[in-house]
Amino acid sequence: MKQITFIGTGYVGLVSGAGVSDFGHQVVCADIAKDKIAQLQKGEIPIYEPGLGDLVKRNVQAGRLSFTTNVDKAIQEADVVFIAVGTPQGDDGDADLTAIFKVAEMIGKNLNHYKVICTKSTVPIGTGKKIIDIIQKDKGEDKAFDYVSNPEFLREGSAVKDFLWPDRVVLGTNSEKALKIMQDVYRPLFINETPMIQTSIQTAEMIKYASNAFLALKISYINEIANLCDEVDADIHEVAKAMGSDGRISPKFLHPGPGFGGSCFPKDTKALANLARKKGIQLRTVEGAIEANQAQKERMVEKIKGFFSGNISGKTIAILGLAFKSETDDIRDSSAIDMIQALLDGGAKVKAYDPIANNNMSKLFPSVVYCKNWEEAVKDTDGTVILTEWREFRGIDLEQMKALMNMPVILDTRNILPIKDLNRLGFQYENVGRKGNVKNDS
Ligand SMILES: NC(=O)c1ccc[n+]([C@@H]2O[C@H](COP(=O)([O-])OP(=O)(O)OC[C@H]3O[C@@H](n4cnc5c(N)ncnc54)[C@H](O)[C@@H]3O)[C@@H](O)[C@H]2O)c1
């Protein structure tokens, strides 16, 4: 059993911290956000993540998991310190590493015995070396540490499952001692024969960016193919299904939509493309994916405007789904943000409903009317836009919806509504790549 500290108790730090305590270690999750820690100490979970409440409760009750704002003490007591603070996009598109370097300084100052310092945050290639330099500068003469890059691949919405049953664990280090300690941290996974990929620090950092950029690319690709399907009377669902049945392609990340969002793909693609340019390499594919994504968000706005000949002034539009994807309350870079902004700019009134994310979005757009269910949101509106693929929207009673709305106008950016029913009920509708000759309505 190891004494482990996670610095940063957000989507990654909290899930990983709780997960590592579930592996049998003694874990302290530390954060400077006092409200968050106070909530956790009271047994409340500050984010929405399926299964996380049970995981936290189980390990708190077993005495293996606790929460603190005393980051210094948490570092001093640990054998392994995980860095899981945010690395948001800076103004120039690069990753903002302020929090990372601040934490590195704190680690240097509190290094009282040998520790493994392990970065879980997504950091640009070369950051590990800078973190080591900062800790070296601040640590006392005789204090030792080793460094590991251990990027995290969990997905919000299925983060608990992804952490406890990962496809692989990447450990980038040049220290055999640290590697052994990390293998011990991940012992249950090691026993389960989860692939443990050992690399250099830079390679581990690169693996994370290369993976995220590839997935973003796949989404932008299928979105562009869907846009072309619109124009040539082809059905993107059938195209994606047939493409995905090719083992070289795989069916995952072939769902067209309103453009990718969330706390990772937008910022990570930009940071990677920026880093590459600084190194004299242009990542044309990644830059293309970023550009296509912005265009996709704009295309969705044009689609809804198209129902009103471009003039939405005075119209009331309902937005169903605010989170960047289902099963999360995270709205960071959600396409709902671009959509709401464009509707408000065009003079429309916006009503919105999300099962979990109303509260988060209300901080960004207080003038939007937030509703407690989809029925209330679509009532007396001139159009509805579905932006998140929440399960409850799949089963919407379209007859009831039509009766509630002023005009039966729908933009289904997730392609979740049955086209035959939309046709039967006389809706005017748009989707992403299923305009034409749809044979299989699934
Ligand atoms: N969210 C995801 O799905 C996901 C997946 C894989 C990797 N990542 C990466 O993991 C990192 C964390 O992402 P997140 O979504 O958990 O971020 P987050 O914003 O949810 O959490 C970051 C936390 O760090 C805390 N923090 C900031 N400075 C601190 C300091 N000096 N000391 C202690 N705590 C501090 C913040 O208060 C916040 O609670 C990022 O680099 C992100 O790119 C995120």
The ligand as an ORCA input file, in Angstrom:
! r2SCAN-3c Opt
* xyz 0 1
  N     -11.609     16.050    -18.410
  C     -11.206     15.026    -19.140
  O     -12.000     14.285    -19.721
  C      -9.737     14.725    -19.280
  C      -9.315     13.483    -19.773
  C      -7.952     13.207    -19.859
  C      -7.040     14.186    -19.508
  N      -7.468     15.402    -19.054
  C      -6.463     16.385    -18.640
  O      -6.368     16.345    -17.224
  C      -6.095     17.652    -16.705
  C      -7.158     18.034    -15.702
  O      -8.398     18.124    -16.386
  P      -9.777     18.237    -15.607
  O     -10.848     18.148    -16.628
  O      -9.762     17.302    -14.451
  O      -9.665     19.748    -15.062
  P     -10.581     20.439    -13.973
  O     -10.607     21.872    -14.334
  O     -11.864     19.699    -13.819
  O      -9.767     20.244    -12.601
  C      -8.558     20.856    -12.320
  C      -8.489     21.099    -10.822
  O      -7.178     21.559    -10.471
  C      -7.332     22.472     -9.411
  N      -6.115     23.282     -9.246
  C      -5.645     24.282    -10.043
  N      -4.495     24.781     -9.538
  C      -4.218     24.083     -8.407
  C      -3.159     24.105     -7.452
  N      -2.162     24.986     -7.554
  N      -3.194     23.231     -6.430
  C      -4.216     22.356     -6.307
  N      -5.243     22.272     -7.188
  C      -5.252     23.125     -8.227
  C      -8.561     23.264     -9.779
  O      -9.119     23.946     -8.671
  C      -9.473     22.167    -10.332
  O     -10.299     21.623     -9.316
  C      -6.010     18.559    -17.931
  O      -4.684     18.655    -18.323
  C      -6.811     17.822    -18.977
  O      -6.415     18.132    -20.280
  C      -8.791     15.689    -18.908
*
